[in-house]
Amino acid sequence: MAQYTIKELEHLSGIKAHTIRIWEQRYNILCPKRTETNIRYYDDKDLKTLLNVSLLNEKGFKISKIAQMQPDQVIEKVQQLCDVPGECSQHINNMMSAMLDLDEEAFDKAISTVTLQVGFAEAMNRLVYPFLHKIGIFWQTGKITPAHEHFVSNLIRQKLIVAIDGQVVRRNPESPSYLLYLPEGELHELALLYMNYVIRVKNLHVIYMGQNLPFSDLELTYALTKPQYICTVLTSVPDRDQVQKYLDKLAETFSEATIYIYGMQVQHEHLVFPGNVKRLTCMREFTKLFS
């Protein structure tokens, strides 16, 4: 079971640490534990409780009223919010709880419910990507194991592949082509799969090369297909001090193409983007290109 500091609870719940302390002292919302050296910490149960309480508070329930509820009453109220079409906050919280418990059924239910309500594309924008942003905090602070990451990634990946396979593409021969790939050593495929889905929805041509593509193979594919656009995601490679060199190499090698690039490695402010390389700061920027 993970241990959380109050600042980590703040980041994960959106409730300020000062407010959490007040809720503890006045309403006994949480009961922090202490290490052998007397340092306060919280566990997974505290995190789940705070996520539910913060949602109810966000929806207009006074904290004094929430504090008087029994745990099953809190869960009941939260579940009622899950049934409201388009309400994603609690489903995101449910996905976080399901991830911690490695509960595939609960995780799938959250995604499926929102997908039925708003459609797959909006479910990705309003549910899955905010969820991935939140668990990024877990990954950065080491609060989840590689098992949790694989559990989450594989379930979302399955959803994307099913959605892509279900598309019927009626491509216009005169429409532009998009070459999608991940560089050699890059295995984080979720964002690239979603790009594939978004482009195919518009009946545009996709050349999908997937993960771990050597640069020489990228050059060969480009020479054979001559796409107007190249899309890639840099999550963990290249190393931070090599990103600028990689961007410059892309721009020079594929000077006639427009290159869209997304991922953690290209969000650093010191980077300079050549004229034909366009940085995406969020996936909504990419979807807007096709609206």
ChimeraX attribute file (.defattr): number of C-alpha atoms within 10 A of each C-alpha:
attribute: neighborCount
match mode: 1-to-1
recipient: residues
	/A:1	10
	/A:2	15
	/A:3	15
	/A:4	20
	/A:5	14
	/A:6	19
	/A:7	14
	/A:8	18
	/A:9	21
	/A:10	18
	/A:11	14
	/A:12	20
	/A:13	21
	/A:14	13
	/A:15	18
	/A:16	13
	/A:17	17
	/A:18	11
	/A:19	11
	/A:20	19
	/A:21	16
	/A:22	12
	/A:23	16
	/A:24	13
	/A:25	12
	/A:26	11
	/A:27	15
	/A:28	12
	/A:29	21
	/A:30	17
	/A:31	13
	/A:32	17
	/A:33	13
	/A:34	11
	/A:35	8
	/A:36	7
	/A:37	6
	/A:38	8
	/A:39	10
	/A:40	15
	/A:41	17
	/A:42	19
	/A:43	16
	/A:44	16
	/A:45	13
	/A:46	17
	/A:47	23
	/A:48	17
	/A:49	15
	/A:50	21
	/A:51	24
	/A:52	23
	/A:53	23
	/A:54	19
	/A:55	19
	/A:56	20
	/A:57	15
	/A:58	13
	/A:59	11
	/A:60	8
	/A:61	13
	/A:62	12
	/A:63	17
	/A:64	13
	/A:65	10
	/A:66	20
	/A:67	16
	/A:68	12
	/A:69	12
	/A:70	10
	/A:71	12
	/A:72	9
	/A:73	12
	/A:74	17
	/A:75	16
	/A:76	12
	/A:77	15
	/A:78	19
	/A:79	15
	/A:80	10
	/A:81	19
	/A:82	19
	/A:83	15
	/A:84	11
	/A:85	12
	/A:86	18
	/A:87	16
	/A:88	23
	/A:89	18
	/A:90	22
	/A:91	25
	/A:92	23
	/A:93	22
	/A:94	24
	/A:95	26
	/A:96	23
	/A:97	19
	/A:98	20
	/A:99	20
	/A:100	19
	/A:101	14
	/A:102	16
	/A:103	13
	/A:104	14
	/A:105	9
	/A:106	18
	/A:107	23
	/A:108	15
	/A:109	15
	/A:110	22
	/A:111	23
	/A:112	15
	/A:113	18
	/A:114	25
	/A:115	17
	/A:116	12
	/A:117	15
	/A:118	15
	/A:119	12
	/A:120	19
	/A:121	18
	/A:122	14
	/A:123	21
	/A:124	21
	/A:125	15
	/A:126	19
	/A:127	25
	/A:128	21
	/A:129	18
	/A:130	15
	/A:131	20
	/A:132	16
	/A:133	11
	/A:134	17
	/A:135	21
	/A:136	15
	/A:137	15
	/A:138	19
	/A:139	14
	/A:140	9
	/A:141	11
	/A:142	11
	/A:143	17
	/A:144	18
	/A:145	13
	/A:146	10
	/A:147	11
	/A:148	17
	/A:149	15
	/A:150	11
	/A:151	17
	/A:152	21
	/A:153	15
	/A:154	12
	/A:155	14
	/A:156	17
	/A:157	16
	/A:158	12
	/A:159	14
	/A:160	21
	/A:161	15
	/A:162	10
	/A:163	14
	/A:164	18
	/A:165	9
	/A:166	9
	/A:167	12
	/A:168	10
	/A:169	14
	/A:170	12
	/A:171	14
	/A:172	10
	/A:173	9
	/A:174	8
	/A:175	11
	/A:176	14
	/A:177	18
	/A:178	25
	/A:179	24
	/A:180	24
	/A:181	23
	/A:182	25
	/A:183	22
	/A:184	15
	/A:185	13
	/A:186	18
	/A:187	17
	/A:188	19
	/A:189	19
	/A:190	18
	/A:191	19
	/A:192	23
	/A:193	18
	/A:194	21
	/A:195	20
	/A:196	24
	/A:197	20
	/A:198	18
	/A:199	19
	/A:200	19
	/A:201	16
	/A:202	13
	/A:203	15
	/A:204	19
	/A:205	21
	/A:206	20
	/A:207	16
	/A:208	15
	/A:209	16
	/A:210	19
	/A:211	19
	/A:212	15
	/A:213	16
	/A:214	13
	/A:215	14
	/A:216	9
	/A:217	12
	/A:218	17
	/A:219	13
	/A:220	11
	/A:221	15
	/A:222	19
	/A:223	11
	/A:224	8
	/A:225	12
	/A:226	17
	/A:227	21
	/A:228	16
	/A:229	19
	/A:230	22
	/A:231	21
	/A:232	21
	/A:233	27
	/A:234	23
	/A:235	19
	/A:236	15
	/A:237	20
	/A:238	17
	/A:239	12
	/A:240	13
	/A:241	9
	/A:242	11
	/A:243	17
	/A:244	19
	/A:245	12
	/A:246	15
	/A:247	18
	/A:248	14
	/A:249	14
	/A:250	19
	/A:251	18
	/A:252	13
	/A:253	11
	/A:254	20
	/A:255	14
	/A:256	13
	/A:257	20
	/A:258	18
	/A:259	24
	/A:260	17
	/A:261	19
	/A:262	21
	/A:263	20
	/A:264	13
	/A:265	20
	/A:266	22
	/A:267	14
	/A:268	10
	/A:269	6
	/A:270	8
	/A:271	13
	/A:272	12
	/A:273	14
	/A:274	17
	/A:275	10
	/A:276	17
	/A:277	21
	/A:278	14
	/A:279	17
	/A:280	16
	/A:281	14
	/A:282	13
	/A:283	16
	/A:284	13
	/A:285	11
	/A:286	20
	/A:287	15
	/A:288	8
	/A:289	9
	/A:290	10
	/A:291	6
